[in-house]
Amino acid sequence: MELFVDTLLREWKTFNLVSALLCTTILTIFQIQDAADDPLTRSVALVSLIFAIMSLSYGCVYIVHFGTMRSMDRASRWAEEAQRIKPQYGGTSGCSLLHPPSGLPGR
């Protein structure tokens, strides 16, 4: 389990690095006068910036949340809770990683 958590943390740190680089690149696009004057380019850059910031924030939350699950006890409690809760919206098992259970004991 520790190896799995370490792998997830490494992936999310990589995604955060990519998102941070995207944020700086998109902000640079706004400084180019021709790109800032074009409504299509400006709109796409703004939406991309919003998604990159959301990715950064979710990545930070996941890194903090799953960083505490290195101990087998917490990880097994989380896994049991995730198995017990059946998604009502037709989600898959991957959706449980997107929406970690918030009602875990000990939090």
Protein Blocks (a to p, Z undefined) as FASTA:
>chain_A
ZZmmmmmmmmmmmmmmmmmmmmmmmmmmmmpmklmmpmklmmmmmmmmmmmmmmmmmmmm
mmmmmmmmmpmklmmmmmmmmmmpccfklpafklmmmmccfkbghZZ
